Each structure stands twice: as structure tokens, then as C-alpha cells.
Amino acid sequence: MKKISETDLIINPDGSVYHLNLLPGDVAETVITVGDPDRVASVSKHFDRIELKRGKREFITHTGYIGPKRISVISTGIGTDNIDIVLNELDAVVNVDFDTRIVNSELKSLKIIRIGTSGAIQEDIPVGTIMISEFGLGLDALMSYYAADSTADIRNLLEKVQNHFKYIRGINPYITAADKGLLEIIGKGLPKGITVTTPGFYAPQGRDVRARNLVPAFINDLRSFRSGHHRITNLEMETAGIYALANALGHKALSVNAILASRVKFEFSNNAAAVIDETIQLVLSRLP
């Protein structure tokens, strides 16, 4: 098999992968991702025991146990540029022999669950909702660089998205479904929708502060999209990248969103920490 070059996959002198600072064996097959490095401890405080803590830059990892179940939680930072690093390096840690630089003959499929914050764009989704991303719709450029498989249903949905947003200059949207197994287990009984992942927080999410926004009707256009029973429900900055790269690498992914803002009612949660902690505890209680 092809040997991966030293510049394609950079290994630190201690044998850990370049950005995440993780060694083979450090990562559990169930991985929870959070954006904020400080939120890693908010998840791992619920573990029965923690076996390792590693960190570098914004990437903090705790691996431990709830009962016999081994779990890793890692911070990604913000945006799909960071997701590119995290997903590729997590995959390398579990599926590449760092000594030979050759992909393992038997591949592991990680279960990757994002716990993140998000803003709702539909009036019937109140602040404090725990929302499941049935699909991740990316308006960033990440998947312009990767090959990815898709089904006829996904291609049909993407065509409708492209037609709906074709007036926005330079975007090449992509869409990926959540893992069905994780969706059924963790998402049981929870509201679901299409989550839009944007390449920024301000104008790319319809905000207007000082720099002139070229897409001032963006939120209304998101709200009006329909394809059968599917609609766009919320905005954030990582889900679509996680779904698409997980799919490309053979992993399973689900995004669970703590809705802290209503973009149509102009409301923000007055108890964000409680909503986030409720979301964390729900996910941990439902891990397969």
C-alpha cells in the first residue's frame, strides 16, 4: 500500500499527530466534539473517570469512561477549516500506522457526535430547544477539495438548494445526511431539520453590524426553503463539514444543537449554560 509522506501527515517528535497532539490509542471509538475548549471539561466532568488529558492550541482532548463505555471529547474551535484538521487527524490516529505511514488493513469507524450551540431561524423553534441536524448544508468551500459519495435523494435535495440560493455569488453548497443509527438513538423524539453551516458568523449568517451586507434577505430566504417535509431550521459553523468528512472517511456523525438564539424573534437565551448542560447530559445518557 502507498506510504503517506511526511508532509502529507505530519507526526510530532513524540509520535503524536501534528495539531491534535494525540497518539494512537488515545481516542475512543465514540468521540464528542465541542467548539469551545472550555466546554471539554463541561462534558468530561460527567465521566466516572478520566484516563488522559491532552491539548495543543485550541484542540483539547479528554478521554475517559462512563461505566464501561470509553468516550473522548475534543474541542474543534470554530469553523470548517478547523473541522478539516480535526476529522482528518482523528481518522489518522485510528486508521494509520504512524511507524510505517501506511493505512491499516482493518479500518475503524468512529461515532462522532457534535454538541454545539446554534441559532434558530423558524418562529416555532424556541430558545432552549435541543435540535437534531438531520442534514448538514454547507455554504463554505471545504468540500470543493474532497471527493464524496451521495445518494439520488441527496442530489435531488442539493439541486433544490442550489436553485434556491443561486443568486448568492460564488457559493458551491454541499449537503450530507446524519448517520441513521445515531439519528434514531440519540435523536429519538427530538425536533429535526436541515442545519446550515456558514463560513462566518456575521454577514454569512445574515447579521448587519458595520460592514455592508450583500445578502440582507438571507434569513428570510433560508426560512422559505422547502423540499417535501424538509426545511432549514438553524445556523452554525461546523455541522456540514463534520457530516461530509465523516462520510468521506467512513465514520458516523450526528450534530446536536443547543438553540441559544432565535434569529427571527431577536432573542438570546438568558441561561445559555443551563441549555448547554442539558444538551450534554441528554447526549451522554443516550450514547449507543
N, C-alpha and C positions, 0 to 999 in steps of 0.2 A: 504493500500500500504506500501511497505518497507520504513522504515525510514533510511535516509542516515546518516552514522556515523560521528562523529565529526572529525575523522582523514581522512575520505574519502572526505569530503567537509569542509574545514576549514573556519570558519567565524570569522572575527576580532571582538574585543570588541564593536566597534561602529556599528556592524551589516552588515559590508561590506564584500565582498568576499576577500579571503586572499591576492592574488597577485595584482589584478586589483584595489582593494580599491573602488569598485563600490557597490552601494546599489540597491536593486530592484527599478525600476523606473528611474534609471539614464541613461539607454540605450535605444536609439531609435530603431525602427524595421529595419531601414536602417543604416548599420554600414560600414564605410570606414576604412580599415586597411592600415597602412603605417609602414615601418620598423623603420625609424629614428624618435625618439621622437621629434626632432626639426621640422619635417615635419607636425606634427599635426597642428601647428599654420599656416603653409602654406596652409592648407585646410580650417581651420576654419576662416581665415581672409576673406573668401568669404561668410561666413554666414551673414545673416541680423542681427542676434543677437545670443549671446552665453548664455545659461542658467546655465551651470556648467562646471567647470574645476576640474578634479581630477587626481592625479598621485601617483605612487609608483614605485620605481626602474625605469626600462625603459618603464613602461606602463603608458602612459599619455593619458587621455581621455578628449575630449571636446564634449559636446552635445549642439546643437543649432538648428536654423531654417534658411531655405531659403524659404521665403514666409511662407506658412502654413506647409511646409514639415519639419518634425523633423529628424535630422541626428546626428549620433555620429561618431566621428573619433577617432581612438585609435592606438597607436604605439605598435607594437608587438616585437620590437627588431629583431635580425637576427636568422633565422633557425627554423626548425620544432619542436625542443624541446620547444621553446617559443610559437609556434602555439598551441602545446598541452595545454599549460596553458591558453592562450587567448580564444581559442574556447570553452574549457570546462567551463571556468568561465563565459564567456558571456552567454552560454547556461544556466548555473545555475542561473544567475541573472534574466533571463526572464522566466525560466521554473521550478524553485524550490521555494517552500515556506520556507524561511530561519527560520521562527519561529518553524514550525513543522518538518522541514527537510524531507518533502515529496514532490515528484514531483507533479506539478499542474495537475489537471484533464484535463484542456484545454492547449495545448502546443502552443507556438508561434514559428513561423518560421521566422528567421531573414534573411534579404537580406544583404549579406556580400560581399563587393567589395574591393579587394586589389588594391591599386595603388602603384606600385613598380618599381624599376629600374632593368635592365636586360641587358645581352649581347647576341647579335645575333650570330648564327653560320652558317647562309646561306648567300652567297655572294649578293643575290638580296634583302636583308633586310638592308637598310642603317641606319647609326646612325641618331637618331632623329625620327625614326618610332614609332608610337603608336601601339603596338601589343597585340592582344587578345589571351588568353590561352584557346583554345577550349578543351584541355585536360591538366591535370597536371600529369606528370610522375615522381613518387618519387623513388629516388635511396637511400634514407635514410631508417632508421629502424622503423619509427613511427608506421606504420600500421601493423607491426608484433604483436602489442599488442591490436588491436581492431578488432572486427567483422565488416564486411562491405558488403553490397549487391552490386552485379554487374550484368550487362546485358550480354547476349551472345556476343554482339558486343564488349563490353569492354573486356571480357575474351579472345576473339579471338585476339584483338589488343595486350593485355598483353602477350599472348603466343608468338607472333611475336617479341615483345620487349625482352622477356626472351631468346629466341633463338639468337637474335642479340648480346646480351651482356652477354651471359653465360660464357664467358672467364674471366669476372671480378670476383675476389674472394669475396665470402660472401655477395653479394647483393641479395636482395629479392624485386624486383621492384613492384610497385603498380601503378595503373592508374585510374583516375576518370575524368568524363566529367564535364564541366561547366554547370551551370543551363541554360536550353534552353531559358527561358524567358529573363533572364538578357543578355544572349549572343545575342539575336535578337535585344533587345532595345539599350543596351549600345555599343554592338559590331558592330552595323549596318555599313556596308561599310568599316570596318577596316580589315587589314590582320589578319589571324588567323593561329594557329598552335599548335603543342604539345610543352608545356613548360616543361623542365626537372628541377626538384628540387634536388639539391645535398646536401650532409651532410657537405660540406665545401666549401671554396672559392678558395683554391689554387690547390693542386693535384686533388681533387674531381671534379674540373672544368677544368682539363687539363693544369693547369699552372705549370711551372717548374722554381723554384727560386733557393733554395739550397738543400732542402731535396729531395732525389731521387724519382721521379715519376714512379710508377709501371705501369701506363696506359698512356704512352706517345702519343698514337694514338687516344686518347679518342675523341677529337673534330672531327676528320675525321670520326670516327665510328658513332658519333651522326649524322653528316651531311648525311651519306649514308643510314640511316634508311628510309624505305618507307613501307607503308601499304595502298594500294589503293592510294587515293589522300592525305593521311596524311603523314606529315613529321615533324621531330623535328626542331624547329625554334630558340629556345632561352634557356638560362640557368639562374637560380636564386636559391633562397634558402627557399621559403615559399609556393609557389602556390599549390603543390601537397598535402601538409599537410592540407591546408585550404580546398581544394576541398574534400578530403577524410573524414575529420572530420565533415565538414558541411553536407555531405551526410549521415554519420552515425548518426548525431544528428537531421536530418530533417530540415536543413537550406539550403538556396540557396546561391551559391557563384559564383563569377566571378573575374578573375585576369586580370588587365590592366597593361601592361608593357611599361614603357618608355625605349626605347632602347638607351643606352648610349655608348655601345661599340660594335664593330664588331670584333669577335674573329678570323675571317679568314683574314680580311684586316689589323688587328692590329691597329685599330683606336679607339680613345676615344673622346667623344663629347667635343668640346671646349666651349659649352654653356649649360652644364647639367641643370642648374637651370631653364633655359627657357623651355627646353624639359619637365621637371617635371611639371612646372606650366601649360604648355599647356595640359598635360595629366590630371591634376587635374581639370582644367576648363572644359575640354571635359566631364569627368565623371559627374561632378556636373550638367552640362547642360542637361544630358541625364538620370538622375536618375528617375526611374519609381515612 
